[in-house]
Amino acid sequence: MTRRLWKVLALVLAVSLVAAACGDDDDGGDGGTLTIGSILPETGALAFLGSPMIEGVPLAVEDIREAGGEVELIQADSATDPDTATEAANRHIGEGADVVVGAAASGVSPGILETLRGSEIPQCSPANTSPSFAGQDNAEYYFRPVPSDDVVTPIFADAIVADGHQKVAIVARADDYGDALSSLLDTALKDQG
């Protein structure tokens, strides 16, 4: 329960920060309705992780409304699939989204980011950990409240070495995320001998 609470709180904070960044001070504070779109995994390979993220977005919307903001929420399923998520991003643009929360999968977010970039709509992912997002050309429209895998894997390696392990088997998902994470962990462990 504590882990879930932290995830929800992180998502609420991230959405609140992005929502605040979308405000326009030039109109005297009457910016109209903020439309938040979400593209999160209701189905697909990451659906088992989707529930806290999906439930967190309406909580952030509620917080913004309680603070006096006018907010509309439009939701879509990423299906943990780049094509499905990109279609959802296009629908959100057509529905007037000011910001989009999602996707959960690092391999799904690039299509969303590229789609939203042309409309200058910020994207905030609650779960992307791929190092490929750091320093990218279109980073001005991309935010994430989680550290990248290249920051986390040395910490994992430190813990493994501190526990005295000399031989390690790395078990990872058979996808881009798992391949990148296992490669980074392998490098971090080899760097420690």
Short mmCIF file of the C-alpha atoms (twelve columns), coordinates in Angstrom:
data_MODEL
# 
_entry.id   MODEL 
# 
loop_
_atom_site.group_PDB 
_atom_site.id 
_atom_site.type_symbol 
_atom_site.label_atom_id 
_atom_site.label_alt_id 
_atom_site.label_comp_id 
_atom_site.label_asym_id 
_atom_site.label_seq_id 
_atom_site.Cartn_x 
_atom_site.Cartn_y 
_atom_site.Cartn_z 
_atom_site.pdbx_PDB_model_num 
ATOM 1   C CA . MET A 1   0.000   0.000   0.000   1 
ATOM 2   C CA . THR A 2   2.830   2.438   0.798   1 
ATOM 3   C CA . ARG A 3   4.468   1.870   -2.588  1 
ATOM 4   C CA . ARG A 4   1.176   2.525   -4.359  1 
ATOM 5   C CA . LEU A 5   0.608   5.701   -2.342  1 
ATOM 6   C CA . TRP A 6   4.043   7.028   -3.333  1 
ATOM 7   C CA . LYS A 7   3.355   6.320   -6.998  1 
ATOM 8   C CA . VAL A 8   0.022   8.122   -6.858  1 
ATOM 9   C CA . LEU A 9   1.545   11.074  -4.993  1 
ATOM 10  C CA . ALA A 10  4.371   11.318  -7.533  1 
ATOM 11  C CA . LEU A 11  1.878   11.325  -10.396 1 
ATOM 12  C CA . VAL A 12  -0.304  13.958  -8.705  1 
ATOM 13  C CA . LEU A 13  2.734   16.155  -8.176  1 
ATOM 14  C CA . ALA A 14  3.900   15.695  -11.759 1 
ATOM 15  C CA . VAL A 15  0.497   16.506  -13.241 1 
ATOM 16  C CA . SER A 16  0.116   19.497  -10.911 1 
ATOM 17  C CA . LEU A 17  3.513   20.857  -11.956 1 
ATOM 18  C CA . VAL A 18  2.775   20.407  -15.644 1 
ATOM 19  C CA . ALA A 19  -0.662  21.984  -15.186 1 
ATOM 20  C CA . ALA A 20  0.875   24.970  -13.440 1 
ATOM 21  C CA . ALA A 21  3.424   25.328  -16.229 1 
ATOM 22  C CA . CYS A 22  0.611   25.440  -18.782 1 
ATOM 23  C CA . GLY A 23  -0.964  28.505  -17.161 1 
ATOM 24  C CA . ASP A 24  -0.906  31.856  -18.941 1 
ATOM 25  C CA . ASP A 25  -0.278  34.833  -16.664 1 
ATOM 26  C CA . ASP A 26  -0.969  37.353  -19.434 1 
ATOM 27  C CA . ASP A 27  -4.745  37.009  -19.240 1 
ATOM 28  C CA . GLY A 28  -5.201  38.095  -15.631 1 
ATOM 29  C CA . GLY A 29  -5.684  34.577  -14.300 1 
ATOM 30  C CA . ASP A 30  -8.712  33.600  -16.385 1 
ATOM 31  C CA . GLY A 31  -7.126  30.970  -18.596 1 
ATOM 32  C CA . GLY A 32  -10.283 28.991  -19.256 1 
ATOM 33  C CA . THR A 33  -10.441 25.232  -18.944 1 
ATOM 34  C CA . LEU A 34  -7.290  23.143  -18.727 1 
ATOM 35  C CA . THR A 35  -7.747  19.935  -20.689 1 
ATOM 36  C CA . ILE A 36  -5.612  17.038  -19.474 1 
ATOM 37  C CA . GLY A 37  -5.361  13.944  -21.621 1 
ATOM 38  C CA . SER A 38  -4.102  10.641  -20.336 1 
ATOM 39  C CA . ILE A 39  -2.732  7.771   -22.393 1 
ATOM 40  C CA . LEU A 40  -2.048  4.979   -19.933 1 
ATOM 41  C CA . PRO A 41  -2.044  1.157   -20.073 1 
ATOM 42  C CA . GLU A 42  -5.530  -0.134  -19.386 1 
ATOM 43  C CA . THR A 43  -4.627  -3.172  -21.526 1 
ATOM 44  C CA . GLY A 44  -1.468  -4.661  -22.970 1 
ATOM 45  C CA . ALA A 45  1.807   -5.771  -21.420 1 
ATOM 46  C CA . LEU A 46  1.854   -3.071  -18.713 1 
ATOM 47  C CA . ALA A 47  -1.832  -3.186  -17.789 1 
ATOM 48  C CA . PHE A 48  -0.917  -4.818  -14.476 1 
ATOM 49  C CA . LEU A 49  0.923   -1.582  -13.565 1 
ATOM 50  C CA . GLY A 50  -1.671  0.789   -15.015 1 
ATOM 51  C CA . SER A 51  -4.221  1.068   -12.243 1 
ATOM 52  C CA . PRO A 52  -2.307  3.405   -9.852  1 
ATOM 53  C CA . MET A 53  -1.317  5.686   -12.721 1 
ATOM 54  C CA . ILE A 54  -4.806  5.706   -14.214 1 
ATOM 55  C CA . GLU A 55  -6.382  6.411   -10.807 1 
ATOM 56  C CA . GLY A 56  -3.792  9.105   -10.037 1 
ATOM 57  C CA . VAL A 57  -4.760  11.409  -12.888 1 
ATOM 58  C CA . PRO A 58  -8.355  12.007  -11.673 1 
ATOM 59  C CA . LEU A 59  -6.934  12.669  -8.192  1 
ATOM 60  C CA . ALA A 60  -4.723  15.406  -9.659  1 
ATOM 61  C CA . VAL A 61  -7.721  16.795  -11.549 1 
ATOM 62  C CA . GLU A 62  -9.677  16.871  -8.286  1 
ATOM 63  C CA . ASP A 63  -6.820  18.744  -6.552  1 
ATOM 64  C CA . ILE A 64  -6.705  21.323  -9.340  1 
ATOM 65  C CA . ARG A 65  -10.487 21.798  -9.187  1 
ATOM 66  C CA . GLU A 66  -10.362 22.213  -5.399  1 
ATOM 67  C CA . ALA A 67  -7.753  24.939  -5.928  1 
ATOM 68  C CA . GLY A 68  -10.211 26.763  -8.196  1 
ATOM 69  C CA . GLY A 69  -9.060  25.522  -11.578 1 
ATOM 70  C CA . GLU A 70  -11.365 24.479  -14.381 1 
ATOM 71  C CA . VAL A 71  -10.200 21.101  -15.660 1 
ATOM 72  C CA . GLU A 72  -11.461 18.576  -18.159 1 
ATOM 73  C CA . LEU A 73  -10.018 15.064  -18.318 1 
ATOM 74  C CA . ILE A 74  -9.965  12.929  -21.452 1 
ATOM 75  C CA . GLN A 75  -8.623  9.399   -21.121 1 
ATOM 76  C CA . ALA A 76  -7.338  6.788   -23.546 1 
ATOM 77  C CA . ASP A 77  -5.794  3.345   -23.344 1 
ATOM 78  C CA . SER A 78  -2.203  3.126   -24.608 1 
ATOM 79  C CA . ALA A 79  -2.627  -0.673  -24.858 1 
ATOM 80  C CA . THR A 80  1.141   -0.647  -24.277 1 
ATOM 81  C CA . ASP A 81  1.377   -0.260  -28.053 1 
ATOM 82  C CA . PRO A 82  3.103   2.632   -29.889 1 
ATOM 83  C CA . ASP A 83  0.554   2.743   -32.729 1 
ATOM 84  C CA . THR A 84  -2.471  2.703   -30.409 1 
ATOM 85  C CA . ALA A 85  -0.908  5.379   -28.187 1 
ATOM 86  C CA . THR A 86  -0.034  7.612   -31.146 1 
ATOM 87  C CA . GLU A 87  -3.637  7.364   -32.397 1 
ATOM 88  C CA . ALA A 88  -4.793  8.361   -28.900 1 
ATOM 89  C CA . ALA A 89  -2.401  11.351  -28.945 1 
ATOM 90  C CA . ASN A 90  -3.890  12.487  -32.255 1 
ATOM 91  C CA . ARG A 91  -7.404  12.183  -30.781 1 
ATOM 92  C CA . HIS A 92  -6.323  14.192  -27.725 1 
ATOM 93  C CA . ILE A 93  -4.972  16.946  -29.978 1 
ATOM 94  C CA . GLY A 94  -8.327  17.031  -31.785 1 
ATOM 95  C CA . GLU A 95  -10.135 17.185  -28.436 1 
ATOM 96  C CA . GLY A 96  -8.055  20.176  -27.323 1 
ATOM 97  C CA . ALA A 97  -5.663  18.616  -24.787 1 
ATOM 98  C CA . ASP A 98  -3.306  21.141  -23.190 1 
ATOM 99  C CA . VAL A 99  -1.090  18.454  -21.625 1 
ATOM 100 C CA . VAL A 100 -0.889  14.660  -21.843 1 
ATOM 101 C CA . VAL A 101 0.013   12.227  -19.062 1 
ATOM 102 C CA . GLY A 102 1.547   9.000   -20.368 1 
ATOM 103 C CA . ALA A 103 2.690   6.673   -21.652 1 
ATOM 104 C CA . ALA A 104 3.934   4.261   -19.027 1 
ATOM 105 C CA . ALA A 105 6.258   2.360   -21.374 1 
ATOM 106 C CA . SER A 106 9.471   4.008   -22.555 1 
ATOM 107 C CA . GLY A 107 9.005   2.319   -25.925 1 
ATOM 108 C CA . VAL A 108 5.524   3.810   -26.353 1 
ATOM 109 C CA . SER A 109 6.292   7.432   -25.429 1 
ATOM 110 C CA . PRO A 110 8.443   8.504   -28.420 1 
ATOM 111 C CA . GLY A 111 5.503   8.327   -30.832 1 
ATOM 112 C CA . ILE A 112 3.320   10.333  -28.455 1 
ATOM 113 C CA . LEU A 113 6.072   12.891  -27.922 1 
ATOM 114 C CA . GLU A 114 6.663   13.381  -31.622 1 
ATOM 115 C CA . THR A 115 2.916   13.676  -32.279 1 
ATOM 116 C CA . LEU A 116 2.389   16.232  -29.502 1 
ATOM 117 C CA . ARG A 117 5.514   18.224  -30.302 1 
ATOM 118 C CA . GLY A 118 4.053   19.788  -33.437 1 
ATOM 119 C CA . SER A 119 1.172   21.165  -31.378 1 
ATOM 120 C CA . GLU A 120 3.516   22.216  -28.541 1 
ATOM 121 C CA . ILE A 121 1.634   20.044  -26.040 1 
ATOM 122 C CA . PRO A 122 3.696   18.883  -23.057 1 
ATOM 123 C CA . GLN A 123 3.857   15.189  -22.199 1 
ATOM 124 C CA . CYS A 124 4.508   13.937  -18.668 1 
ATOM 125 C CA . SER A 125 5.220   10.245  -18.235 1 
ATOM 126 C CA . PRO A 126 4.816   8.780   -14.758 1 
ATOM 127 C CA . ALA A 127 7.022   5.791   -15.531 1 
ATOM 128 C CA . ASN A 128 9.462   6.240   -18.454 1 
ATOM 129 C CA . THR A 129 12.947  5.267   -17.327 1 
ATOM 130 C CA . SER A 130 14.800  4.962   -20.629 1 
ATOM 131 C CA . PRO A 131 18.027  7.005   -20.768 1 
ATOM 132 C CA . SER A 132 17.183  7.899   -24.382 1 
ATOM 133 C CA . PHE A 133 14.874  10.711  -23.210 1 
ATOM 134 C CA . ALA A 134 17.719  12.690  -21.610 1 
ATOM 135 C CA . GLY A 135 19.041  15.435  -23.852 1 
ATOM 136 C CA . GLN A 136 16.770  14.693  -26.798 1 
ATOM 137 C CA . ASP A 137 16.027  17.460  -29.286 1 
ATOM 138 C CA . ASN A 138 12.361  17.770  -28.325 1 
ATOM 139 C CA . ALA A 139 12.893  17.555  -24.542 1 
ATOM 140 C CA . GLU A 140 11.233  20.927  -23.948 1 
ATOM 141 C CA . TYR A 141 7.848   19.175  -24.220 1 
ATOM 142 C CA . TYR A 142 8.717   16.066  -22.205 1 
ATOM 143 C CA . PHE A 143 8.763   15.593  -18.426 1 
ATOM 144 C CA . ARG A 144 9.101   12.626  -16.080 1 
ATOM 145 C CA . PRO A 145 9.201   12.421  -12.277 1 
ATOM 146 C CA . VAL A 146 11.195  9.161   -12.234 1 
ATOM 147 C CA . PRO A 147 14.957  8.699   -12.575 1 
ATOM 148 C CA . SER A 148 16.378  7.158   -15.700 1 
ATOM 149 C CA . ASP A 149 17.782  3.618   -15.717 1 
ATOM 150 C CA . ASP A 150 21.345  4.876   -16.108 1 
ATOM 151 C CA . VAL A 151 20.969  6.583   -12.722 1 
ATOM 152 C CA . VAL A 152 19.368  3.590   -11.007 1 
ATOM 153 C CA . THR A 153 21.504  0.694   -12.265 1 
ATOM 154 C CA . PRO A 154 24.722  1.806   -10.483 1 
ATOM 155 C CA . ILE A 155 22.703  1.822   -7.249  1 
ATOM 156 C CA . PHE A 156 21.528  -1.726  -7.967  1 
ATOM 157 C CA . ALA A 157 25.111  -2.755  -8.701  1 
ATOM 158 C CA . ASP A 158 26.346  -1.147  -5.470  1 
ATOM 159 C CA . ALA A 159 23.746  -3.098  -3.474  1 
ATOM 160 C CA . ILE A 160 24.608  -6.386  -5.198  1 
ATOM 161 C CA . VAL A 161 28.344  -5.926  -4.635  1 
ATOM 162 C CA . ALA A 162 27.809  -4.745  -1.035  1 
ATOM 163 C CA . ASP A 163 25.916  -7.991  -0.369  1 
ATOM 164 C CA . GLY A 164 29.066  -9.879  -1.421  1 
ATOM 165 C CA . HIS A 165 27.762  -11.458 -4.613  1 
ATOM 166 C CA . GLN A 166 30.435  -12.480 -7.140  1 
ATOM 167 C CA . LYS A 167 28.271  -14.179 -9.791  1 
ATOM 168 C CA . VAL A 168 25.012  -12.620 -10.887 1 
ATOM 169 C CA . ALA A 169 22.305  -13.725 -13.279 1 
ATOM 170 C CA . ILE A 170 20.284  -10.870 -14.745 1 
ATOM 171 C CA . VAL A 171 16.660  -11.679 -15.553 1 
ATOM 172 C CA . ALA A 172 14.886  -9.048  -17.653 1 
ATOM 173 C CA . ARG A 173 11.892  -8.534  -19.901 1 
ATOM 174 C CA . ALA A 174 12.457  -9.540  -23.528 1 
ATOM 175 C CA . ASP A 175 11.782  -6.071  -24.950 1 
ATOM 176 C CA . ASP A 176 13.579  -2.743  -25.459 1 
ATOM 177 C CA . TYR A 177 13.128  -1.791  -21.793 1 
ATOM 178 C CA . GLY A 178 14.456  -5.115  -20.468 1 
ATOM 179 C CA . ASP A 179 17.345  -5.202  -22.940 1 
ATOM 180 C CA . ALA A 180 18.463  -1.672  -22.040 1 
ATOM 181 C CA . LEU A 181 18.091  -2.184  -18.287 1 
ATOM 182 C CA . SER A 182 19.957  -5.501  -18.282 1 
ATOM 183 C CA . SER A 183 22.743  -4.044  -20.429 1 
ATOM 184 C CA . LEU A 184 23.141  -1.050  -18.102 1 
ATOM 185 C CA . LEU A 185 23.164  -3.307  -15.026 1 
ATOM 186 C CA . ASP A 186 25.688  -5.646  -16.685 1 
ATOM 187 C CA . THR A 187 27.979  -2.677  -17.390 1 
ATOM 188 C CA . ALA A 188 27.590  -1.304  -13.850 1 
ATOM 189 C CA . LEU A 189 28.433  -4.702  -12.335 1 
ATOM 190 C CA . LYS A 190 31.445  -5.191  -14.621 1 
ATOM 191 C CA . ASP A 191 32.669  -1.686  -13.690 1 
ATOM 192 C CA . GLN A 192 32.780  -2.934  -10.089 1 
ATOM 193 C CA . GLY A 193 34.692  -6.050  -11.025 1 
# 
